[in-house]
Amino acid sequence: MAAPIQGIGKFLCRISTPVLRSLLLQKKPVHLWARSGSAFAPRRQSFCTALSIKDATGDTPNQTAVRYKDTPWDYLESEEYIERYGTNPLWADYRRNHKGGIPPQKTRKTCIASRGDKICGNPCPICRDPNVIIHHQNVKLLQQFINPYSGTVYDPTRTGVCMKQQKVLNEAVNMAKDHGLLPFQIPHVEFLTEDFSNSHDAVGSTPTSKCLTSGKPWYIWYGKMVPDEKEVAKVEKIYKAYLK
Protein backbone atom coordinates (compact mmCIF):
# COMPACT_ATOMS: atom_id res chain seq x y z
CA MET A 1 0.00 0.00 0.00
CA ALA A 2 2.88 2.36 0.78
CA ALA A 3 4.44 1.87 -2.66
CA PRO A 4 1.40 3.08 -4.66
CA ILE A 5 1.09 6.16 -2.40
CA GLN A 6 4.76 7.08 -2.96
CA GLY A 7 4.32 6.71 -6.73
CA ILE A 8 1.26 8.99 -6.69
CA GLY A 9 3.20 11.58 -4.68
CA LYS A 10 6.12 11.62 -7.13
CA PHE A 11 3.69 11.93 -10.04
CA LEU A 12 1.94 14.95 -8.48
CA CYS A 13 5.26 16.65 -7.77
CA ARG A 14 6.32 16.28 -11.38
CA ILE A 15 3.04 17.75 -12.67
CA SER A 16 2.72 20.61 -10.14
CA THR A 17 5.98 22.33 -11.12
CA PRO A 18 5.15 23.03 -14.81
CA VAL A 19 1.53 23.89 -13.93
CA LEU A 20 2.58 26.53 -11.42
CA ARG A 21 5.14 27.88 -13.85
CA SER A 22 2.52 28.27 -16.58
CA LEU A 23 0.17 30.03 -14.16
CA LEU A 24 2.87 32.54 -13.19
CA LEU A 25 3.76 33.28 -16.81
CA GLN A 26 0.13 33.77 -17.81
CA LYS A 27 -0.52 35.90 -14.65
CA LYS A 28 -3.91 34.31 -14.10
CA PRO A 29 -5.75 34.96 -10.84
CA VAL A 30 -5.33 32.28 -8.19
CA HIS A 31 -8.54 30.59 -7.02
CA LEU A 32 -8.96 29.98 -3.31
CA TRP A 33 -11.45 27.31 -2.36
CA ALA A 34 -13.76 28.19 0.48
CA ARG A 35 -16.47 26.17 2.06
CA SER A 36 -19.98 27.52 1.52
CA GLY A 37 -22.76 25.30 2.79
CA SER A 38 -22.23 21.65 2.05
CA ALA A 39 -20.18 22.05 -1.16
CA PHE A 40 -16.86 23.71 -1.98
CA ALA A 41 -17.35 26.92 -3.98
CA PRO A 42 -14.43 28.70 -5.65
CA ARG A 43 -13.74 32.24 -4.52
CA ARG A 44 -11.97 34.41 -7.10
CA GLN A 45 -9.17 36.52 -5.69
CA SER A 46 -6.21 38.05 -7.52
CA PHE A 47 -2.97 38.85 -5.79
CA CYS A 48 -1.74 41.01 -8.73
CA THR A 49 -3.41 44.41 -8.95
CA ALA A 50 -2.56 46.89 -11.69
CA LEU A 51 -0.93 50.10 -10.47
CA SER A 52 -2.85 53.23 -11.36
CA ILE A 53 -0.89 55.58 -13.61
CA LYS A 54 -2.76 58.66 -12.49
CA ASP A 55 -1.78 60.37 -9.31
CA ALA A 56 -4.00 61.94 -6.67
CA THR A 57 -4.84 64.90 -8.90
CA GLY A 58 -5.84 62.63 -11.76
CA ASP A 59 -3.04 63.79 -14.07
CA THR A 60 -0.06 61.85 -15.27
CA PRO A 61 3.46 63.32 -14.78
CA ASN A 62 3.68 64.11 -18.49
CA GLN A 63 0.34 65.92 -18.40
CA THR A 64 1.53 67.91 -15.36
CA ALA A 65 4.66 69.02 -17.22
CA VAL A 66 2.63 69.96 -20.29
CA ARG A 67 0.15 71.86 -18.17
CA TYR A 68 2.82 74.30 -16.92
CA LYS A 69 4.81 74.38 -20.17
CA ASP A 70 2.90 77.29 -21.75
CA THR A 71 2.34 79.19 -18.49
CA PRO A 72 5.21 78.31 -16.12
CA TRP A 73 4.34 81.20 -13.78
CA ASP A 74 1.12 79.43 -12.75
CA TYR A 75 3.14 76.72 -11.03
CA LEU A 76 4.51 79.18 -8.46
CA GLU A 77 0.94 80.03 -7.40
CA SER A 78 -0.31 76.44 -7.27
CA GLU A 79 -0.94 74.45 -4.10
CA GLU A 80 1.62 71.89 -5.19
CA TYR A 81 4.38 74.49 -5.13
CA ILE A 82 3.29 75.98 -1.79
CA GLU A 83 3.11 72.54 -0.19
CA ARG A 84 6.62 71.67 -1.40
CA TYR A 85 8.55 74.94 -0.95
CA GLY A 86 6.28 77.18 1.10
CA THR A 87 7.34 80.83 1.08
CA ASN A 88 11.06 80.05 0.76
CA PRO A 89 13.00 80.25 -2.52
CA LEU A 90 13.69 77.14 -4.54
CA TRP A 91 17.32 76.96 -3.46
CA ALA A 92 16.78 77.60 0.26
CA ASP A 93 16.82 73.93 1.32
CA TYR A 94 19.27 72.68 -1.31
CA ARG A 95 22.54 71.13 -0.19
CA ARG A 96 24.93 69.61 -2.67
CA ASN A 97 26.67 66.33 -1.93
CA HIS A 98 30.46 66.63 -1.89
CA LYS A 99 33.46 64.96 -0.38
CA GLY A 100 35.16 66.50 2.61
CA GLY A 101 34.19 69.50 4.68
CA ILE A 102 35.02 72.16 2.09
CA PRO A 103 32.36 72.60 -0.63
CA PRO A 104 33.51 72.86 -4.27
CA GLN A 105 34.27 76.33 -5.58
CA LYS A 106 32.19 75.79 -8.74
CA THR A 107 28.92 74.03 -9.41
CA ARG A 108 28.67 71.17 -11.89
CA LYS A 109 28.42 71.90 -15.61
CA THR A 110 25.04 70.22 -16.06
CA CYS A 111 22.76 67.89 -14.13
CA ILE A 112 21.08 66.21 -17.11
CA ALA A 113 22.89 64.71 -20.09
CA SER A 114 22.36 66.07 -23.59
CA ARG A 115 20.23 63.06 -24.50
CA GLY A 116 18.07 63.58 -21.43
CA ASP A 117 18.19 59.95 -20.28
CA LYS A 118 20.74 60.35 -17.47
CA ILE A 119 20.50 62.58 -14.43
CA CYS A 120 22.87 62.97 -11.51
CA GLY A 121 22.03 61.79 -8.03
CA ASN A 122 21.57 65.24 -6.49
CA PRO A 123 20.43 67.66 -9.24
CA CYS A 124 20.34 71.42 -8.78
CA PRO A 125 17.17 73.22 -7.57
CA ILE A 126 15.99 73.89 -11.15
CA CYS A 127 16.79 70.50 -12.67
CA ARG A 128 15.24 68.49 -9.82
CA ASP A 129 11.74 69.90 -10.42
CA PRO A 130 10.47 69.44 -13.99
CA ASN A 131 7.70 71.99 -13.42
CA VAL A 132 10.21 74.81 -12.83
CA ILE A 133 10.75 76.41 -16.24
CA ILE A 134 12.94 79.48 -16.70
CA HIS A 135 11.21 82.13 -18.80
CA HIS A 136 11.62 85.89 -19.01
CA GLN A 137 7.93 86.33 -18.15
CA ASN A 138 8.22 84.14 -15.05
CA VAL A 139 9.08 87.15 -12.90
CA LYS A 140 8.44 85.53 -9.50
CA LEU A 141 10.92 82.80 -10.27
CA LEU A 142 13.58 85.23 -11.50
CA GLN A 143 13.21 87.43 -8.43
CA GLN A 144 14.22 84.50 -6.22
CA PHE A 145 17.68 84.54 -7.81
CA ILE A 146 18.19 88.34 -7.74
CA ASN A 147 19.61 90.32 -4.83
CA PRO A 148 16.92 92.85 -3.82
CA TYR A 149 19.54 95.41 -2.70
CA SER A 150 22.03 95.39 -5.56
CA GLY A 151 19.86 93.95 -8.34
CA THR A 152 22.54 91.45 -9.38
CA VAL A 153 21.98 87.73 -9.92
CA TYR A 154 23.16 85.50 -7.08
CA ASP A 155 26.31 83.51 -7.65
CA PRO A 156 25.67 79.83 -8.45
CA THR A 157 27.85 78.78 -5.51
CA ARG A 158 25.18 80.24 -3.24
CA THR A 159 22.08 78.94 -5.00
CA GLY A 160 23.59 75.63 -6.16
CA VAL A 161 22.33 76.02 -9.74
CA CYS A 162 24.38 74.19 -12.37
CA MET A 163 26.31 76.24 -14.93
CA LYS A 164 23.96 75.30 -17.77
CA GLN A 165 20.87 76.59 -15.95
CA GLN A 166 22.78 79.62 -14.64
CA LYS A 167 23.51 80.68 -18.22
CA VAL A 168 19.83 80.35 -19.14
CA LEU A 169 18.89 82.25 -15.98
CA ASN A 170 21.18 85.19 -16.81
CA GLU A 171 19.76 85.41 -20.33
CA ALA A 172 16.19 85.38 -18.98
CA VAL A 173 16.96 88.13 -16.44
CA ASN A 174 18.52 90.38 -19.10
CA MET A 175 15.58 89.80 -21.44
CA ALA A 176 13.10 90.57 -18.64
CA LYS A 177 14.91 93.86 -17.99
CA ASP A 178 14.81 94.72 -21.70
CA HIS A 179 11.06 94.04 -21.79
CA GLY A 180 10.47 96.15 -18.68
CA LEU A 181 9.36 93.25 -16.46
CA LEU A 182 12.20 93.65 -13.95
CA PRO A 183 13.37 97.02 -12.58
CA PHE A 184 17.00 98.07 -12.80
CA GLN A 185 18.81 101.22 -11.69
CA ILE A 186 20.69 103.55 -14.03
CA PRO A 187 23.25 105.92 -12.45
CA HIS A 188 21.95 109.49 -12.43
CA VAL A 189 24.18 112.08 -14.08
CA GLU A 190 23.42 115.80 -13.81
CA PHE A 191 24.26 117.78 -16.96
CA LEU A 192 25.20 121.43 -16.27
CA THR A 193 24.94 124.23 -18.80
CA GLU A 194 28.47 125.49 -18.09
CA ASP A 195 31.08 124.82 -20.77
CA PHE A 196 34.17 123.06 -19.47
CA SER A 197 35.84 122.46 -22.82
CA ASN A 198 38.53 125.18 -22.42
CA SER A 199 38.82 125.27 -18.65
CA HIS A 200 41.71 122.77 -18.47
CA ASP A 201 45.21 123.22 -19.87
CA ALA A 202 45.18 119.81 -21.52
CA VAL A 203 42.13 120.62 -23.64
CA GLY A 204 42.59 124.40 -23.87
CA SER A 205 44.41 126.39 -26.56
CA THR A 206 48.15 125.68 -26.61
CA PRO A 207 50.37 128.78 -26.84
CA THR A 208 52.83 129.12 -29.72
CA SER A 209 56.37 128.01 -29.08
CA LYS A 210 58.95 130.75 -28.43
CA CYS A 211 61.34 129.37 -30.99
CA LEU A 212 58.75 129.87 -33.72
CA THR A 213 58.10 133.48 -32.79
CA SER A 214 61.77 134.42 -32.26
CA GLY A 215 63.02 132.85 -35.52
CA LYS A 216 65.56 130.64 -33.74
CA PRO A 217 65.72 126.87 -34.51
CA TRP A 218 63.78 124.38 -32.44
CA TYR A 219 66.96 122.83 -31.09
CA ILE A 220 69.99 124.94 -30.21
CA TRP A 221 72.50 122.43 -31.62
CA TYR A 222 70.59 122.25 -34.93
CA GLY A 223 72.17 125.50 -36.21
CA LYS A 224 75.70 124.39 -35.35
CA MET A 225 75.61 121.25 -37.47
CA VAL A 226 77.64 121.39 -40.74
CA PRO A 227 76.70 118.75 -43.38
CA ASP A 228 79.33 116.77 -45.27
CA GLU A 229 79.85 118.08 -48.79
CA LYS A 230 80.27 114.59 -50.29
CA GLU A 231 77.00 113.38 -48.80
CA VAL A 232 75.25 116.52 -50.04
CA ALA A 233 76.61 115.90 -53.58
CA LYS A 234 75.28 112.30 -53.53
CA VAL A 235 71.82 113.43 -52.48
CA GLU A 236 71.75 116.15 -55.13
CA LYS A 237 72.79 113.66 -57.80
CA ILE A 238 70.04 111.20 -56.79
CA TYR A 239 67.29 113.78 -56.61
CA LYS A 240 68.56 115.97 -59.46
CA ALA A 241 65.39 115.50 -61.49
CA TYR A 242 63.26 116.65 -58.58
CA LEU A 243 65.38 119.60 -57.52
CA LYS A 244 64.75 122.95 -59.06
Number of C-alpha atoms within 10 A of each C-alpha: 5 6 8 8 10 10 10 10 11 10 11 10 10 10 10 10 10 11 10 11 11 11 12 12 8 9 12 12 14 14 11 12 11 12 11 10 7 6 8 10 12 12 13 11 10 12 9 10 7 6 6 9 10 11 9 8 7 11 13 14 14 9 12 15 18 13 15 17 16 10 13 20 20 14 21 18 11 10 10 11 16 13 9 10 14 12 9 11 16 20 17 13 10 16 15 15 11 9 8 7 6 7 13 13 8 14 21 16 12 18 23 17 10 9 6 8 7 10 14 12 10 13 21 26 21 19 19 15 12 13 21 21 19 19 19 22 18 21 16 13 21 19 15 17 24 15 12 10 6 9 14 13 17 16 15 18 15 14 21 22 29 22 18 14 19 22 11 13 20 17 14 19 25 14 16 19 13 13 12 10 15 18 11 11 7 6 5 6 6 6 6 7 6 6 7 10 10 10 10 9 9 9 10 11 10 8 6 8 9 11 12 10 8 8 8 12 12 12 9 10 8 10 10 8 8 7 8 8 9 9 10 10 11 11 11 13 11 10 10 11 8 7 8 5
